[in-house]
Amino acid sequence: MREFDTITIGAGGGAYPAAFRLARAGHKVAMVDVKGVLSGNCLAEGCVPSKAVREVAATYHRMTRAAAMGLSGALEVSYEQVLAHKTRVQTLRYQQHDLELAASSEQLQLIKGRASLLDPHTVEVHTDGAARRLTAATIIVASGSDISIPPIPGADLCITSRDLFALDATLKDLPRRLVIVGAGYIGLEVASMLHTFGVSVEVLEMTDQILPGMDPRFAQLLASLLDPGIVIRLGARVARIDRSAAGLVVSYSTTDGPATSTADQVLLAVGRHPVLPDGLSEAGITVASGRPLVNPALQTNLPHVYATGDVNGLSMLFHSAVRQSLTASTSILNGNHASDSFDPDAVPTTIFTMPEAAYVGLLPARAAAAGVPLVESAYSFTEDSRAQIMDDTGGEIRLFFAPQSLRLLGGWVVGIDAANLIGEIGTSVAAGLTAHQLARFSDQHPMASEGIGKSARQLV
């Protein structure tokens, strides 16, 4: 007999939705997490606190542009109060998760410690110098990801997003000058919000585009709309960071030769990597390129062992982790038969810069590489009533369809309300809707979502 029905390694978005669902169904569940709290990195130092800061910056940005709309008056930013707002949100959400945990306490245990696999059914938990062994019929590996630190001399002099957004953020005061290494979504979001607060920001990206790995046309459109006061240098390979009397000196090279930039702080934002618990390979679980391999039901090569969330690298977003967690729970409730599936193409991604940019599904670059033809339509926000009302007419909605059926395969929104609009597009992709169906739906006026139907009507 097994001590538990299910053990989750981790207690973040890839773990607790399944744990709660299984507990409600009568399963005995243990969640093992090194932090000893629910929500993982998203709430600890990621999406929730960063967006709390970002929304203050976005509000400030809108208000400073409001003179043309008839509003005037000086605004001041208190970064101390901004951090206090961030911390209030984090604290509230932790309290809410504690209430959820208490409601499931009869069937669910949260154990603080570092987990490793001893065999396909046994997890060893290390905490405070002691070790405890747990057994379960099924295991969900949801150990998440961590910040990647590049092997650059002087990297120890730099800060990361953790210093900005952790519950007790170590960066208490805004720097006057900031250099950001990396123009991925984290680097660009921080650049946007801190530049809005008055920080001089320079971004160094080693590739030839912002948002490396994302569709180049999408990235180029966003780049054209970012505040020109944010200096972005592409093809800039950082060699080292040194401390000097003037500040931190970042030495880098471009096709024009070597160069340096000096700042009060340097932020490393080169991405994240999966964190694997010890013992995966020894337990017989197939790992490749630093990630456990899974099928669409999130099962590893051992059907009773699942890998969900950032750890499998399919879609390193909190809402992806939640969907994956629930997908795994469905199969567990059906005796580990693959009863549900996760589709990365139906998961929206938003870059919370100013303006926002979001996408979902199949986009042109990946379609071209796979030899998949697309038909596309677009709606410019220059003709959108809400964008005109908000005096924010840059950007577009662009949709991508299969040529014959006109089934929606993907889309992007760059500009006003992108983070909200991409949800409707993503739902349509997941449901397999066509341009004909989108064209018949009456989105509200005067809202930017009207552009989805207007774009589709170009093709029908």
C-alpha positions as CSV (number, residue, x, y, z in Angstrom):
1,M,0.0,0.0,0.0
2,R,1.1,3.6,-0.8
3,E,1.3,6.2,1.9
4,F,-0.3,8.8,-0.4
5,D,-2.3,8.6,-3.6
6,T,-0.3,11.5,-5.2
7,I,2.8,13.5,-4.3
8,T,3.6,16.7,-6.0
9,I,7.2,17.9,-6.1
10,G,6.5,21.7,-5.9
11,A,3.5,23.7,-4.8
12,G,3.2,26.2,-7.6
13,G,0.9,26.5,-10.5
14,G,1.9,23.1,-11.9
15,A,1.1,21.4,-8.7
16,Y,-1.6,22.9,-6.5
17,P,-4.5,23.0,-9.0
18,A,-4.2,19.2,-9.4
19,A,-3.6,18.7,-5.6
20,F,-6.8,20.6,-4.7
21,R,-8.8,18.8,-7.4
22,L,-7.5,15.4,-6.3
23,A,-8.1,16.1,-2.6
24,R,-11.7,17.1,-3.4
25,A,-12.1,13.8,-5.1
26,G,-11.0,12.0,-2.0
27,H,-7.4,11.4,-2.8
28,K,-4.7,11.7,-0.2
29,V,-2.1,14.2,-1.5
30,A,1.2,15.5,-0.3
31,M,2.8,18.7,-1.8
32,V,6.5,19.0,-1.1
33,D,8.0,22.4,-1.7
34,V,11.3,24.0,-0.8
35,K,9.6,27.3,0.1
36,G,6.9,25.7,2.1
37,V,4.2,27.9,0.6
38,L,1.8,27.8,-2.3
39,S,2.1,29.6,-5.6
40,G,5.8,29.0,-6.6
41,N,7.8,31.7,-8.3
42,C,4.9,33.6,-9.9
43,L,3.7,35.0,-6.6
44,A,7.1,34.9,-4.8
45,E,9.0,37.0,-7.3
46,G,7.4,36.9,-10.8
47,C,4.2,37.6,-12.6
48,V,2.0,38.9,-9.7
49,P,4.4,41.4,-8.1
50,S,5.9,42.5,-11.4
51,K,2.5,43.3,-12.7
52,A,1.6,45.1,-9.5
53,V,4.6,47.4,-10.1
54,R,3.9,47.6,-13.9
55,E,0.3,48.7,-13.4
56,V,1.4,51.6,-11.2
57,A,3.8,52.5,-14.0
58,A,1.1,52.2,-16.7
59,T,-1.2,54.5,-14.7
60,Y,1.5,57.0,-14.3
61,H,2.3,56.7,-18.0
62,R,-1.3,57.4,-18.9
63,M,-1.6,60.3,-16.5
64,T,1.6,62.0,-17.8
65,R,0.1,61.8,-21.3
66,A,-3.3,63.1,-20.3
67,A,-2.6,66.8,-20.9
68,A,-3.9,66.4,-24.4
69,M,-7.1,65.0,-23.0
70,G,-7.7,68.0,-20.7
71,L,-6.0,66.8,-17.5
72,S,-3.0,68.6,-16.0
73,G,-1.1,68.6,-12.7
74,A,2.2,67.3,-11.5
75,L,2.5,63.7,-10.4
76,E,5.3,62.3,-8.2
77,V,6.4,58.7,-7.9
78,S,7.1,57.3,-4.4
79,Y,8.9,54.0,-5.1
80,E,8.6,53.1,-1.5
81,Q,4.8,53.2,-1.8
82,V,5.0,51.3,-5.1
83,L,6.8,48.5,-3.3
84,A,4.3,48.6,-0.5
85,H,1.5,48.1,-3.0
86,K,3.3,45.2,-4.5
87,T,3.8,43.6,-1.1
88,R,0.2,44.1,-0.1
89,V,-0.9,42.2,-3.2
90,Q,1.5,39.4,-2.6
91,T,0.5,39.1,1.1
92,L,-3.2,39.0,0.3
93,R,-2.8,36.3,-2.2
94,Y,-0.7,34.2,0.2
95,Q,-3.4,34.5,2.8
96,Q,-6.0,33.4,0.2
97,H,-4.0,30.4,-0.6
98,D,-3.6,29.5,3.0
99,L,-7.4,29.5,3.3
100,E,-7.6,27.2,0.3
101,L,-5.1,24.9,1.9
102,A,-6.9,24.8,5.3
103,A,-10.1,23.9,3.5
104,S,-8.5,20.8,2.1
105,S,-6.4,19.9,5.1
106,E,-8.0,16.6,5.8
107,Q,-6.8,15.2,2.5
108,L,-3.9,17.4,1.7
109,Q,-0.5,18.0,3.4
110,L,2.0,20.8,2.5
111,I,5.5,19.7,3.5
112,K,8.4,22.1,3.4
113,G,11.6,20.5,2.1
114,R,13.7,19.6,-0.9
115,A,12.4,16.5,-2.7
116,S,14.3,13.9,-4.7
117,L,13.2,10.7,-6.3
118,L,14.6,7.4,-5.0
119,D,12.5,5.2,-7.3
120,P,9.3,5.5,-9.4
121,H,7.1,5.6,-6.3
122,T,9.3,7.0,-3.5
123,V,10.2,10.6,-2.8
124,E,12.8,11.6,-0.2
125,V,12.2,15.0,1.5
126,H,15.2,16.8,3.1
127,T,14.4,19.5,5.6
128,D,16.3,20.9,8.5
129,G,19.0,18.3,8.2
130,A,16.6,15.4,8.4
131,A,15.2,13.1,5.7
132,R,11.8,11.5,5.4
133,R,10.6,9.1,2.8
134,L,7.1,9.2,1.2
135,T,5.5,6.8,-1.2
136,A,2.6,7.4,-3.6
137,A,0.8,5.7,-6.5
138,T,1.3,8.8,-8.7
139,I,3.8,11.6,-8.7
140,I,3.6,15.1,-10.3
141,V,7.0,16.7,-10.9
142,A,6.3,20.4,-10.8
143,S,9.6,21.8,-9.5
144,G,9.4,24.9,-11.7
145,S,12.3,27.1,-13.0
146,D,14.9,29.5,-11.8
147,I,16.7,32.6,-13.0
148,S,19.5,31.9,-15.4
149,I,22.8,33.6,-14.6
150,P,25.2,34.0,-17.6
151,P,28.8,33.0,-17.1
152,I,30.0,36.6,-17.3
153,P,32.8,37.9,-15.1
154,G,31.2,40.3,-12.7
155,A,27.8,38.7,-12.8
156,D,27.9,38.7,-9.0
157,L,27.8,42.5,-9.0
158,C,24.4,42.5,-10.8
159,I,20.8,42.2,-9.7
160,T,18.0,40.0,-11.1
161,S,14.2,40.3,-11.2
162,R,14.2,38.6,-7.7
163,D,15.8,41.8,-6.3
164,L,13.0,43.9,-7.8
165,F,9.9,41.7,-7.1
166,A,10.5,39.4,-4.2
167,L,8.3,39.8,-1.2
168,D,11.1,41.6,0.6
169,A,12.7,43.2,-2.5
170,T,16.4,44.1,-2.0
171,L,16.3,47.0,-4.4
172,K,14.5,49.7,-2.3
173,D,15.5,52.8,-4.3
174,L,15.4,53.4,-8.0
175,P,18.8,53.7,-9.7
176,R,19.4,56.8,-11.8
177,R,21.0,54.7,-14.6
178,L,20.2,51.0,-15.3
179,V,21.7,48.6,-17.9
180,I,19.7,45.5,-18.6
181,V,21.4,42.5,-20.1
182,G,18.8,40.7,-22.2
183,A,15.8,42.0,-24.3
184,G,13.5,39.2,-23.6
185,Y,10.1,39.8,-22.0
186,I,11.5,40.3,-18.5
187,G,14.1,42.7,-19.6
188,L,11.7,44.8,-21.7
189,E,9.0,44.9,-19.1
190,V,11.5,46.1,-16.5
191,A,12.8,48.6,-19.0
192,S,9.4,50.0,-19.7
193,M,8.2,50.3,-16.1
194,L,11.4,51.8,-14.6
195,H,12.0,54.2,-17.5
196,T,8.4,55.4,-16.9
197,F,9.5,56.1,-13.3
198,G,12.3,58.3,-14.6
199,V,15.2,55.8,-14.7
200,S,17.7,56.1,-17.6
201,V,17.6,52.6,-19.2
202,E,19.9,50.9,-21.7
203,V,19.2,47.4,-22.9
204,L,21.9,45.1,-24.4
205,E,20.8,42.1,-26.4
206,M,23.2,39.7,-28.0
207,T,20.9,38.6,-30.8
208,D,19.7,40.7,-33.8
209,Q,16.1,41.3,-32.4
210,I,14.3,42.1,-29.2
211,L,12.3,39.1,-27.8
212,P,14.7,36.5,-29.2
213,G,12.8,33.3,-30.2
214,M,9.6,35.1,-30.9
215,D,8.2,36.0,-34.3
216,P,10.5,38.6,-35.9
217,R,7.6,40.6,-37.4
218,F,5.9,40.7,-34.0
219,A,9.0,41.8,-32.3
220,Q,9.8,44.5,-34.8
221,L,6.3,45.9,-34.5
222,L,6.6,46.2,-30.7
223,A,10.1,47.6,-31.0
224,S,8.8,50.4,-33.2
225,L,6.3,51.4,-30.5
226,L,8.5,51.3,-27.4
227,D,9.5,54.6,-25.8
228,P,12.5,55.9,-27.9
229,G,14.1,57.0,-24.6
230,I,14.9,53.4,-23.9
231,V,18.2,52.7,-25.6
232,I,18.3,49.2,-27.1
233,R,21.5,47.9,-28.6
234,L,21.2,44.7,-30.6
235,G,24.1,42.4,-31.4
236,A,25.7,43.5,-28.2
237,R,27.6,40.6,-26.5
238,V,28.5,41.4,-22.9
239,A,32.1,40.4,-22.0
240,R,32.3,41.5,-18.3
241,I,31.0,43.9,-15.6
242,D,33.4,45.8,-13.4
243,R,33.0,48.2,-10.5
244,S,34.5,51.6,-10.8
245,A,34.3,55.0,-9.1
246,A,31.6,56.0,-11.6
247,G,29.5,52.9,-11.1
248,L,29.2,49.5,-12.8
249,V,31.0,49.4,-16.1
250,V,29.5,46.9,-18.7
251,S,32.0,45.9,-21.4
252,Y,30.5,44.5,-24.5
253,S,31.2,44.2,-28.2
254,T,29.2,44.8,-31.4
255,T,29.9,44.6,-35.1
256,D,31.3,48.2,-34.6
257,G,33.8,47.0,-32.1
258,P,34.2,47.1,-28.3
259,A,32.2,49.5,-26.2
260,T,31.2,50.2,-22.6
261,S,28.2,51.5,-20.7
262,T,28.2,52.7,-17.1
263,A,25.3,52.4,-14.7
264,D,24.3,52.4,-11.1
265,Q,22.7,49.0,-11.4
266,V,23.0,46.2,-13.9
267,L,20.0,43.8,-14.3
268,L,20.6,40.3,-15.7
269,A,17.5,39.2,-17.6
270,V,18.7,36.4,-19.9
271,G,15.9,33.9,-19.2
272,R,15.0,31.1,-16.9
273,H,15.8,27.3,-16.9
274,P,13.9,24.3,-15.5
275,V,14.8,23.1,-12.1
276,L,15.0,19.3,-11.9
277,P,14.7,17.4,-8.7
278,D,17.5,14.9,-8.0
279,G,16.8,11.3,-9.0
280,L,14.7,11.6,-12.2
281,S,17.0,9.6,-14.4
282,E,17.8,7.1,-11.6
283,A,14.0,6.5,-11.2
284,G,13.9,5.7,-14.9
285,I,12.4,9.0,-16.2
286,T,13.6,10.1,-19.6
287,V,15.3,13.5,-19.5
288,A,16.6,15.3,-22.6
289,S,18.1,18.8,-23.0
290,G,17.6,19.3,-19.2
291,R,13.9,18.6,-19.3
292,P,11.7,15.6,-18.6
293,L,10.0,14.4,-21.8
294,V,6.2,14.3,-21.7
295,N,3.3,13.4,-23.9
296,P,0.3,15.7,-24.5
297,A,-1.2,14.4,-21.3
298,L,1.9,15.5,-19.4
299,Q,2.9,11.9,-18.7
300,T,6.6,11.0,-18.7
301,N,7.7,7.6,-20.1
302,L,6.4,6.3,-16.8
303,P,2.6,6.8,-17.1
304,H,2.1,7.4,-13.3
305,V,4.8,10.1,-13.2
306,Y,3.8,13.5,-14.7
307,A,5.9,16.6,-15.3
308,T,3.9,19.9,-15.4
309,G,4.7,23.6,-15.6
310,D,8.0,25.2,-16.2
311,V,10.0,22.1,-15.6
312,N,9.0,20.5,-18.9
313,G,9.8,23.7,-20.9
314,L,6.7,23.5,-23.1
315,S,5.3,26.9,-22.1
316,M,6.9,28.6,-19.2
317,L,4.0,30.7,-18.0
318,F,1.9,30.4,-14.9
319,H,-1.4,30.0,-16.7
320,S,0.2,27.2,-18.8
321,A,1.2,25.5,-15.5
322,V,-2.3,25.6,-14.2
323,R,-3.8,24.1,-17.3
324,Q,-1.1,21.4,-17.3
325,S,-1.7,20.6,-13.7
326,L,-5.5,20.2,-14.3
327,T,-4.7,18.1,-17.4
328,A,-2.6,15.7,-15.3
329,S,-5.2,15.5,-12.6
330,T,-7.8,14.3,-15.2
331,S,-5.6,11.4,-16.3
332,I,-4.8,10.6,-12.6
333,L,-8.6,10.4,-11.8
334,N,-8.9,8.0,-14.8
335,G,-6.3,5.6,-13.6
336,N,-3.4,7.2,-15.4
337,H,-5.0,6.8,-18.8
338,A,-4.3,9.8,-21.0
339,S,-7.7,11.4,-20.7
340,D,-6.9,15.1,-21.4
341,S,-4.2,16.9,-23.4
342,F,-2.3,20.2,-23.2
343,D,-1.9,22.3,-26.4
344,P,0.9,24.9,-26.1
345,D,-0.5,26.7,-29.2
346,A,-3.7,27.6,-27.4
347,V,-1.9,29.4,-24.6
348,P,-1.6,33.2,-25.0
349,T,1.6,35.1,-24.1
350,T,1.7,38.8,-23.2
351,I,4.7,41.1,-22.9
352,F,3.7,43.7,-20.4
353,T,5.6,46.6,-21.9
354,M,4.1,50.0,-22.7
355,P,2.4,49.3,-25.1
356,E,1.5,45.7,-24.4
357,A,2.1,43.0,-27.0
358,A,0.5,39.6,-27.0
359,Y,0.3,36.5,-29.2
360,V,-1.2,33.0,-29.4
361,G,-1.0,30.1,-31.8
362,L,0.9,29.7,-35.0
363,L,2.7,32.8,-36.3
364,P,4.3,33.5,-39.6
365,A,8.0,32.6,-38.9
366,R,7.2,29.2,-37.4
367,A,4.6,28.5,-40.1
368,A,7.1,29.3,-42.8
369,A,9.7,27.1,-41.2
370,A,7.2,24.2,-41.1
371,G,5.9,24.9,-44.7
372,V,2.4,25.7,-43.4
373,P,0.7,28.4,-45.6
374,L,-1.2,31.2,-43.8
375,V,-3.8,33.7,-44.9
376,E,-3.7,36.9,-42.7
377,S,-5.8,39.9,-42.0
378,A,-5.2,42.9,-39.9
379,Y,-6.9,45.8,-38.1
380,S,-5.0,49.0,-37.4
381,F,-5.7,50.8,-34.1
382,T,-5.5,54.1,-36.0
383,E,-9.1,53.4,-37.0
384,D,-10.2,52.1,-33.6
385,S,-12.6,54.2,-31.6
386,R,-11.4,53.1,-28.2
387,A,-7.8,53.7,-29.2
388,Q,-8.7,57.2,-30.4
389,I,-10.6,57.9,-27.1
390,M,-7.5,56.8,-25.1
391,D,-5.2,58.7,-27.5
392,D,-3.2,55.4,-28.0
393,T,-3.5,54.5,-31.7
394,G,-0.3,52.6,-32.3
395,G,-0.3,49.0,-33.2
396,E,-2.7,46.4,-34.6
397,I,-4.6,43.2,-34.4
398,R,-3.4,40.6,-36.9
399,L,-5.0,37.2,-37.4
400,F,-3.6,34.1,-39.2
401,F,-5.9,31.5,-40.8
402,A,-5.7,28.2,-42.7
403,P,-6.1,29.1,-46.4
404,Q,-9.0,26.8,-47.4
405,S,-11.1,26.4,-44.2
406,L,-10.2,29.9,-42.8
407,R,-9.8,28.3,-39.4
408,L,-8.0,30.6,-37.0
409,L,-4.5,29.3,-36.3
410,G,-3.0,32.2,-34.5
411,G,-2.9,35.9,-33.9
412,W,-1.2,38.9,-32.2
413,V,-2.2,42.2,-30.7
414,V,0.3,44.9,-30.3
415,G,-1.1,48.0,-28.6
416,I,-4.1,49.0,-26.5
417,D,-5.7,46.3,-24.4
418,A,-3.5,43.5,-25.9
419,A,-3.4,41.4,-22.7
420,N,-7.2,41.3,-22.6
421,L,-7.8,40.9,-26.4
422,I,-5.5,38.0,-26.8
423,G,-7.8,35.9,-24.5
424,E,-10.6,36.1,-27.0
425,I,-8.3,35.2,-29.9
426,G,-6.8,32.3,-27.9
427,T,-10.2,31.0,-27.0
428,S,-11.1,31.1,-30.8
429,V,-7.9,29.2,-31.6
430,A,-8.6,26.6,-29.0
431,A,-12.1,26.1,-30.3
432,G,-11.1,25.9,-33.9
433,L,-13.3,28.9,-34.9
434,T,-13.2,30.2,-38.5
435,A,-13.1,33.7,-40.0
436,H,-16.8,33.3,-40.8
437,Q,-17.7,32.7,-37.1
438,L,-15.5,35.5,-35.9
439,A,-17.0,37.8,-38.4
440,R,-20.6,37.1,-37.2
441,F,-19.8,37.8,-33.5
442,S,-20.8,41.3,-32.3
443,D,-18.0,42.6,-30.1
444,Q,-18.9,45.6,-28.0
445,H,-18.6,49.2,-29.3
446,P,-16.6,51.3,-28.6
447,M,-14.0,48.6,-27.5
448,A,-10.8,47.5,-29.2
449,S,-12.2,44.0,-29.4
450,E,-14.3,45.1,-32.3
451,G,-11.1,44.8,-34.4
452,I,-11.2,41.0,-34.2
453,G,-14.4,40.7,-36.1
454,K,-13.5,43.6,-38.4
455,S,-10.2,41.9,-39.2
456,A,-12.0,38.5,-39.9
457,R,-14.5,40.3,-42.2
458,Q,-11.8,41.1,-44.6
459,L,-11.7,37.5,-45.6
460,V,-15.4,36.6,-45.8
